[in-house]
Amino acid sequence: MPQKSEFHLDILIKKEEGYYSAHCLQFDLVATDDTLRRTLEAIKNLCIAHIENSIENRNMEFLFSPAPKEVWAEYSSSLLNQRCKVKQENLLFASKSRPYFHIQSCYA
């Protein structure tokens, strides 16, 4: 029986001028949209596609490509100074043999 994997993903969400942005720090992926809800859905779908593509193509060594240190510093600072609303959730892939991931988002 295959062992299930778990991914922990940190996402920095910001209201920019006229749109929202969501930045997944572990993968350095960014999604933007006009509404917060659609931005969150977009980053989740982008992360799922990235993970599934890496698994299907046996390309796990390129799965993680961390965001620049400045983005990590902004995320950490927002968490430490309680300047963001933190939301945590677990997401499962459609296939039960696929890993699931835990998202911690910080809406700064």
N, C-alpha and C positions, 0 to 999 in steps of 0.2 A: 504494500500500500504506500503511495507516495506521501512524503511528509509535507504538511502544509506550511507555507511561509507566511510571514507577517511583515508588513512594511509600516513604519511610522513616518508620516509625512507632516512637516511643518509648513504652514501656508500663511504668508503675510498678505492681508487684504487692506487695500487703501482706497479711499475716495479721492480720485484725481479731479482735475478740472473737466467736468462734463461726463465722466465715466468712472467705473470701478476697475481696479486691477487686483489680480490674485497671483502671487508668486510662490510656487512650490520650491522650497529651499533645497531639498535633497536632489531634485532633478533639474533645477534652474529653468523651469517651465513657467511661462506667464500667459494668463488669459485675461481678456478685457471685455467689458460689455457695458451697456447703459444702465443695467439694474444689478443690484447686489445678488439677487437670487440667480439670475442668468450667469453672472460671473462665477459664482460658486459651482453651478452645474458644469460650466465650461472647464474649470480647472480640474474638477473630479473626472470628467470624461477624458480630458487630456492626459491625466496621470494614469488612468486605466489603460488607455490606448498605448501609452509609453511602456508600461509594465508588460502588457500582453504581447506587444511587438518584440520586446527583449526576450521574453520566454519562448515565443514561437520560433524566433530566429536564433535561439541559443546564443544570445548576445549579451549575457548578463554582466560581462566586464565593463560594458559601456552604459549600464543602466543608471548608475549614480554619477551625476555631474553637478556638484554643488554650486549653489549661487555664489556670487562674489561676497567677500567677507563684509563689505559694507551693508549688504542686505541682511546678512546674519546678525550683524551688530544692531541694526535698526529693529529687527525682530526681537532679539534678546533684551534690548533696552525697553521696548514697549511692554514686554512681559514683566520684567523686573520692576519697572516703575508703574505697573498696572495702568498703562495708558491705552490698553486695548481690551475689547470684549473677547474672551476666549471661548471657543466652542470646540467640543470634542465629539467625534463620531467614528463608528466603525463601518466600513463599507465592504461588502462581499462582492466577488465577481459572480457572474451568471453561472459559470461552471464551478461545481463544488470542488473540483480538483485544482482550481486556481487559488492563489493566495488571497488573503484579505488585507486590507490596510486600515490603519488607524490615522485619522486626520486630526491634527490640532491646528485650528485656524485662529489667527490673531487679527481682529479687525481694528486697525490703528486709526 
